Amino acid sequence: MQILPPKELLPYIKHYLFLESAADPQKTLRLFSDGNTGMVFLLNQGRLSINRNDHLPQSFLYGQISHFKDLCLIERISFIIVVFQPDGLYKLLGIPAHELKDQIIGLKDIFGQSADRLYDQLMYCKHPTAKLNALNTFFCTLAIQHKSLGQTSFSNVLKYITDHKGRLSVEELLKLSGHNERQMERIFAEQVGMSPKKFGRIVQLHCFLKLLRNKPDGTTLTTISYESGYFDQSHLIRTFKKYTGFTPSIYLNNTSRLTINFMEFQALPDRLSGLYNLS
């Protein structure tokens, strides 16, 4: 289930996701970058690890993802994922985004006892509405405490890139922002955690994914590639594999998508079954 935050939190939070896994002994999921950072709460007794190695905390913050990751789930887990705007976490916490790149940090290391209190509320609230109220209260308090700026001129630059599906030249971006190239690189590193060029490529890829997911019968991959601004199909496939680890046809035909960048495979020996949206 995907839920929008209240209006006052939209400058910081893109949406909340409520997901739950079935009671399979073990499953693996593929996660790749969508240009956003996030916060995750694991609300049952199951465990989650990256690439089958290190077990993750029950609640954690993650920065921008450079490369796709495989997450291993053991036993049943209920998830709440807070998906931030590309610059939302920086505006809320003031931590430079490049310092969080490819990092996973336990919430208690950042928020102390308030993280434990929030986790307990989410764990023991029975209804999704009560969980949502707890999250909104926490983030509204956080925005007030840190005197967050909300919508900024840089937020408008990010929106412009998204509205134009990532297809902006460096020259267009500099003219829009009023900064030189070096300044723009620094701002993106500080507030988003990646370069303007990479952010544009990820936005473009996700525009393609939305078209692919909703493509009418008979529409070819080549047609969608051109509509998304790729030079040709080979250009698309190279970019797609770089960020996701597989081809568009596998994404379309052999995965079950929980969100656009978080999925299970359907035709592998280590079957990734069982996740579904909470209603």
N, C-alpha and C positions, 0 to 999 in steps of 0.2 A: 504494500500500500504506500503510495507516494502522497505526501501532504505538504502543502505550502505553509510557511510560517506566517505570522501576522505581519501586517504592512510595515510596522516599525523595525522588523527584523529582516526584511527582504534585502536591504543593502549588504547584509552579512551572510545570510543563509539562503541557499537556492531552494532546498526542500529537505524534508525528512523522509526516510525510508524505513518502513516496518516490514521485516522479513523473518521467516521462520523456516528452519530445516526440519525434515521428517526424521524419524528415529533410526536412520541407517547407521551402521557401525562406523562408516568412514566415507567421505566423498571429497572431491577436489574441484575447485572453481578457478576460473581464469579471470584475473582483474587487470585492466589496462587503463591508461590515463584518459581522463576526460577534461583535463585542464583545471580541475578543482581539487581542493583538499577536503579532509573530512574528519569526523569523530565517530568512533564505533563503540557500542555497548553490547556485550554478550551477556544475555540475561538468564541462561540456563546453566547446567553443570557441564556442558560440553566444552571442548577445547578447540582452539583455532591456531594454526601455525602457518608459516610461510615456507613454501618449498619443502614441506615435511620435516623441517628442522626446529627452529626456535618457536616455542609456544608463546603466544601473545598474551598481554594482560587482559583482564576482563573488560576494561575500558581503556581506550587509547586514542591518541591523535595521530593522524598520518599526514605527511607533507606531499608535495608533488611527486608523482611516480615517473621515473625516467624510463623504466622498462617494465613490460608486463610481468605479473607475478602469479604464481599458483598458490592458492590457499587450501590447506587441508583441514577439513572439519571432522571431528571425532565426536560421535553421539549427537544428540539433538541440541540445537542452539537456536534461541530467539535473538534476532539482531535488531538494533536500532542504529541507523546510520544517519548522521547529520552531514549533509553535503553543503559545503560552504560555497559562496561565490568565489571566483578566482582570486580576488583580493580580500575576501571576507575575513579570513583568519588573521591576516595582518592588521586589519582595521580593528578587530576585537582585542587582540593581544599585544600588538606592537612588536611582535617578534619578526625579524627579517625572514621572509619566506625562503630564501636560499639556505638558511640555517636548518630548516625543516625538510629540505629536499631529500627524498628517499629515507626519511626517518620515521620510526614508530615510537611514540613516547607515551608511557602510562599517564593517565590523567592526574593521578595523585602527585606525580612529579611536578606538575604545573599548577594545580589548583589546591593541593593539600586536602584538608578534611572536607572542604566543600565538594570535592569530587566524590568522596565516599558517601556523602549525604545524598547527592544527586543519584548515584548508582543505586543506593538503597531504595529511594523513591521509585525509580524505574523498575527495580526488581519486584517490588511488592505491590505496586499499583496493578489492579486487575484489568482495568479497561484502557484501551488505547487513548481515549480522551484525557484521562488522568495523567498518563505518561506524557502526552503532548503538552499539557498545562505545566508540568514540572520542567520540561525542556524550555518552553517559552519564558517561564519565570527566571530560570537560570541565565539564559542568554540576554534577556532584557536587563537584569541586574549587572551582568558583565559589561554590557555596552555603557551603562551609566557609570560604573566604577572606573572604567578606562577612558571615559569621556570620548567615546568613539565618534568618528566624523560622519558616519553614514555614507550617503552618496557623495562622491567627490568628482573632480574633473577627470581623474584617472579612471574612475569607474565608468564614466561616459565613453572614454576611449575603448575600454574593454567591451562595452555594449556595442559600440560602432563596429568593432571587429567581428563580433558575433552576428550582428545584423547583416553584415556583408559576407557571412559564411567563411570567414578567414581569408578571403581573397583580396587582400590589400598589399600593395607594394610598400617597401620601407619608406619611400618618398611620400606616399600618401599618408602614412601613419605619422611621419614627422611633421608634415604640414598641418594635420589635424590637431596634434598635441601641442605644437609650438616648441618642442624640444629638439635638440640635435640628437644624432644617433647614439652618442655615448651616454647622454643623459637618459634617453629612453631605455637603453639596455640596463642601466643602473636601476631605474624605477621598476622595470619588470622583474629584475632579480630580487629586489627588496620586497615588492608587494605581491608578486605572483609566484616567483620561484623558478622561472624559466625565461628564455629569450622571447622577444616579440615574434620572431620567425617561427619558433617551435610552437608557441601558443596558437598562432594562425593556422599552422598545419594540423594541430589537433582539432581546432574548431572546424576546419574544412573536412577532416575525416569523419567527425561526428555528424556533420550535415549529410555526408554520403550515407552513413549508417541509417539515418532517419529515412532517407529516400529508399534505401535498400529494404528496410523493414516494411515500408508501406507501398512497395512497387506494384503497379497493376500487372495482371497477367500479360505475358508477351513482351514486357519491357526488358531490354537487354542490359547486361552489365555495362557495356560500352556506352549506351545512352545515359545511364545514371552517372557514369564516370565523367562524361562531358558536362552534364548538368551541375556536377559538383566542382567543376573547374580543373579537373585533371587533364593533362595533355593527351593521354591515351590510356588504354586499359593496363598496359604494362607498368606505366607510372603509378597508377592506382594500386596495383597488386604489390609493388615494391614497398610503397608507403604503408599499406595495410599490414603486410607481414612484419614490417619493422616495429610497429606499435602494438600489434595484437599477437603475433607469433603464428598466425595461420592465414589462410586465404579467404577472400570474401565468400567463396562458395561454401567453405566449411562453416563459416560464421552463419550463413543463411540456412544451410541444410542440416547441419550436425550439432547445433547448439540450441539450448533452451535459455532464453535471455531473461534474467531476473531484472536487470536494468540494462541499459544499452551497452555498458562496458563491464558487466559483471554477469558471468554465464556459466552454464554447465554443458559439457559435451554429452551427446547422446549415443555415440557409436564407438566408444573406447572401452577396453577391458575394465579400466578403473572408472566405472560409470558415475557420472556426477548428477545423481538424481535426488529429488526430494525437497528442494527449496521451493517455497511458494509464498505468495503475498498474504499477509495477514488481512483478514476482512473485519 
